[in-house]
Every structure is written in C-alpha cells, then in structure tokens.
Amino acid sequence: MFPADQKPGIAKNIKVIEWLKADLMASTSSLFKAMLSGSEEKLLDALASMVLTCYVLGKRLGINFSRLDLRVEAKLRQGIDDDHEVEKWYKDLSSLLKYFIDKKR
C-alpha cells in the first residue's frame, strides 16, 4: 500500500495529530480555568497555545499556514456580511480583519 520508508512517517504524523488534538483540549481547559482566575497572563498563554496548536494541526493535516490565513480572512468577511452578533455589537470581526490586512503590509 505505502512504500516501506513512508510507514514510519505516516504513523508518526498520526501520533502527532492525536497529540495536537489532546493539546488543543488541554489548552481549552486552561483557557476556562484562566477565565475563572482572572489572570491576564494565563488567558494570553492559553489563547496563544490554542492558536499555535490550530496552525500546527492544520499543517499536519495538509493545510499550509497561508491557506489557513486566507480562510480565516474569508470567515471574517462572511461574519461581517452576515452581521454576526459579535460584529453587530462590538465590531470585533472588522477589527480583526483590519489587523490581518495591516499585518500583511
């Protein structure tokens, strides 16, 4: 089915994907705990871990970083167009989209 030299790579990739899924759940748990504690540092750490893990998980699943960035931007635009509640109430989606666009410059 696969060349012999690819089998360890495939098994390793599956193991890393499973580890990243567990890490994402652990980061989510850390975020909830940080929200209870009110520690901004813990909140930042948990959120950063979640973002990092999502990007690396995407890469392990065959999605490159720039493609993920493009999809995030598309989702932001869609949320703005659909007048998502967060956009309607706080304009957070517009702010994040502006951040993404400005960061590219």
WOVEN-V515899 format. One record per residue. N is the residue number from 1. PHI is phi in whole degrees, 0 to 359 (NA if undefined). Layout:
n=(N & N)
phi=(PHI & PHI)
This chain:
n=(1 & 2 & 3 & 4 & 5 & 6 & 7 & 8 & 9 & 10 & 11 & 12 & 13 & 14 & 15 & 16 & 17 & 18 & 19 & 20 & 21 & 22 & 23 & 24 & 25 & 26 & 27 & 28 & 29 & 30 & 31 & 32 & 33 & 34 & 35 & 36 & 37 & 38 & 39 & 40 & 41 & 42 & 43 & 44 & 45 & 46 & 47 & 48 & 49 & 50 & 51 & 52 & 53 & 54 & 55 & 56 & 57 & 58 & 59 & 60 & 61 & 62 & 63 & 64 & 65 & 66 & 67 & 68 & 69 & 70 & 71 & 72 & 73 & 74 & 75 & 76 & 77 & 78 & 79 & 80 & 81 & 82 & 83 & 84 & 85 & 86 & 87 & 88 & 89 & 90 & 91 & 92 & 93 & 94 & 95 & 96 & 97 & 98 & 99 & 100 & 101 & 102 & 103 & 104 & 105)
phi=(NA & 243 & 302 & 303 & 286 & 270 & 302 & 298 & 295 & 292 & 298 & 296 & 297 & 297 & 297 & 295 & 300 & 297 & 297 & 294 & 298 & 295 & 296 & 296 & 294 & 296 & 294 & 296 & 298 & 298 & 297 & 298 & 295 & 295 & 296 & 287 & 282 & 79 & 279 & 296 & 297 & 293 & 298 & 301 & 297 & 294 & 296 & 297 & 297 & 295 & 297 & 302 & 297 & 297 & 295 & 291 & 298 & 303 & 298 & 295 & 268 & 95 & 251 & 282 & 300 & 293 & 293 & 295 & 303 & 298 & 291 & 299 & 299 & 296 & 295 & 298 & 299 & 296 & 298 & 294 & 297 & 279 & 55 & 308 & 305 & 297 & 287 & 298 & 276 & 235 & 63 & 294 & 294 & 297 & 297 & 292 & 299 & 299 & 300 & 300 & 294 & 296 & 293 & 291 & 289)
